[in-house]
Amino acid sequence: MDIFEALIASHEVQRGLARQLLASVGEPKERERIFGELRTEMAAHETAEERAFYVPLFEHDETVDAARHGVSEHHEMDEMTECLDKRDEGSAEWLEEMGKLLHKLQHHLDEEEEKFFPEAKKVLGKDQQEALGALYREEHDRLQAAQESGDGKVMG
């Protein structure tokens, strides 16, 4: 599995959780569970993605701007998640912020797949794509396990 396949697999998990979250209106316990899963997946994904995908893209003039933009959007979504933490879950304000986060997430995933991936494929050789895919999966799984066990914050 190369870096693009690995990232798309994680993107699909996030999209699925976002759909479940939208469908959980009126079911607070289920919404809380799904949001926890989405938060964990987003945290592990973004950190592993920055290390295994964006850092190598910083090395190429053609992709440095895309990498900066992607990391910036990760930061925005982190701030949105922190904002959700400060609101009463299920309140009108919380639901509004959740809607904004899900919209931003969808935009980010689509932009990566439609714009950043084609650019990255031009600068990352096939062997590097494979190596980065392995690195991403390893980092993602380690970060996700740490997040789930409460060993520390991995957002970032």
C-alpha positions as CSV (number, residue, x, y, z in Angstrom):
1,M,0.0,0.0,0.0
2,D,1.6,3.3,-1.1
3,I,1.1,6.6,0.7
4,F,-1.8,7.6,-1.5
5,E,-3.7,4.3,-0.9
6,A,-3.0,4.6,2.9
7,L,-4.2,8.2,3.1
8,I,-7.3,7.5,1.0
9,A,-8.2,4.5,3.3
10,S,-8.0,6.9,6.3
11,H,-10.0,9.5,4.5
12,E,-12.7,7.0,3.8
13,V,-12.8,6.1,7.6
14,Q,-13.2,9.8,8.4
15,R,-15.9,10.3,5.8
16,G,-17.8,7.4,7.1
17,L,-17.6,8.6,10.7
18,A,-18.7,12.1,9.5
19,R,-21.8,10.5,7.8
20,Q,-22.5,8.5,11.0
21,L,-22.2,11.7,13.1
22,L,-24.6,13.6,10.9
23,A,-27.1,10.7,11.1
24,S,-26.8,10.5,14.9
25,V,-28.8,13.7,15.6
26,G,-31.1,13.0,18.5
27,E,-28.9,10.2,19.9
28,P,-26.5,11.9,22.3
29,K,-24.7,8.7,23.5
30,E,-24.2,7.5,19.9
31,R,-23.1,11.0,18.8
32,E,-20.6,11.2,21.6
33,R,-19.1,7.7,20.7
34,I,-18.8,8.6,17.0
35,F,-17.3,12.0,17.7
36,G,-14.7,10.3,19.9
37,E,-13.8,7.9,17.1
38,L,-13.6,10.7,14.6
39,R,-11.5,12.9,16.9
40,T,-9.1,9.9,17.5
41,E,-8.9,9.1,13.7
42,M,-8.3,12.8,12.8
43,A,-5.6,13.2,15.4
44,A,-3.7,10.1,14.4
45,H,-4.2,10.8,10.7
46,E,-3.1,14.4,10.7
47,T,0.1,13.8,12.7
48,A,1.1,10.7,10.7
49,E,0.2,12.5,7.4
50,E,2.3,15.5,8.3
51,R,5.3,13.3,9.1
52,A,5.0,10.8,6.2
53,F,3.5,13.0,3.5
54,Y,3.8,16.7,4.0
55,V,7.4,16.7,5.3
56,P,8.7,15.0,2.2
57,L,6.7,17.5,0.1
58,F,8.4,20.4,1.8
59,E,11.6,19.3,0.0
60,H,10.2,20.1,-3.5
61,D,9.5,23.6,-4.8
62,E,6.5,22.3,-6.7
63,T,4.8,21.0,-3.6
64,V,5.9,23.2,-0.7
65,D,2.9,25.5,-1.0
66,A,0.4,22.6,-1.0
67,A,2.2,21.1,2.0
68,R,2.0,24.4,3.9
69,H,-1.6,24.7,3.1
70,G,-2.4,21.2,4.2
71,V,-0.7,21.7,7.5
72,S,-2.5,25.0,8.0
73,E,-5.8,23.3,7.5
74,H,-4.9,20.7,10.1
75,H,-4.2,23.5,12.5
76,E,-7.6,25.0,11.7
77,M,-9.4,21.7,12.4
78,D,-7.5,21.3,15.6
79,E,-8.8,24.7,16.7
80,M,-12.3,23.8,15.7
81,T,-12.1,20.6,17.7
82,E,-10.8,22.5,20.8
83,C,-13.7,24.9,20.4
84,L,-16.1,22.0,20.4
85,D,-14.5,20.8,23.7
86,K,-15.4,24.2,25.3
87,R,-19.1,24.0,24.4
88,D,-21.9,21.8,25.8
89,E,-22.1,18.8,23.6
90,G,-25.4,18.8,21.7
91,S,-26.1,22.5,22.3
92,A,-27.0,24.6,19.3
93,E,-23.6,26.2,19.4
94,W,-21.9,22.8,19.6
95,L,-24.0,21.5,16.7
96,E,-23.1,24.6,14.6
97,E,-19.4,24.2,15.3
98,M,-19.6,20.5,14.5
99,G,-21.2,21.3,11.1
100,K,-18.4,23.7,10.4
101,L,-15.8,21.1,11.3
102,L,-17.3,18.5,9.1
103,H,-17.5,20.9,6.2
104,K,-13.9,21.8,6.7
105,L,-12.9,18.2,6.9
106,Q,-14.7,17.3,3.7
107,H,-13.1,20.2,1.9
108,H,-9.6,19.2,3.2
109,L,-9.9,15.6,2.2
110,D,-11.3,16.4,-1.3
111,E,-8.6,19.1,-1.9
112,E,-5.8,16.6,-0.9
113,E,-7.1,13.9,-3.2
114,E,-8.0,16.1,-6.2
115,K,-5.1,18.7,-6.0
116,F,-2.3,17.7,-3.7
117,F,-2.1,14.0,-4.6
118,P,-1.6,14.6,-8.3
119,E,1.1,17.2,-7.6
120,A,2.8,14.8,-5.1
121,K,2.8,11.9,-7.5
122,K,5.0,14.0,-9.8
123,V,7.8,14.5,-7.2
124,L,7.6,11.3,-5.2
125,G,9.1,8.2,-6.9
126,K,7.3,4.9,-6.7
127,D,9.7,3.4,-4.1
128,Q,9.4,6.5,-2.0
129,Q,5.6,6.3,-2.3
130,E,5.7,2.7,-1.0
131,A,8.1,3.6,1.9
132,L,6.0,6.6,2.9
133,G,2.9,4.4,2.9
134,A,4.5,2.0,5.3
135,L,5.8,4.9,7.5
136,Y,2.3,6.5,7.5
137,R,0.5,3.3,8.5
138,E,3.1,2.6,11.3
139,E,2.8,6.2,12.6
140,H,-1.0,6.2,12.3
141,D,-1.4,3.0,14.2
142,R,1.0,4.0,16.9
143,L,-0.6,7.4,17.4
144,Q,-4.1,6.0,17.3
145,A,-3.2,3.4,20.0
146,A,-1.7,6.1,22.1
147,Q,-4.7,8.3,21.7
148,E,-7.1,5.4,22.6
149,S,-5.1,4.4,25.6
150,G,-4.9,8.0,26.9
151,D,-1.1,8.0,26.8
152,G,-1.1,11.6,25.7
153,K,-2.3,14.1,23.2
154,V,-1.3,13.4,19.6
155,M,-3.1,16.2,17.9
156,G,-0.8,18.4,16.1
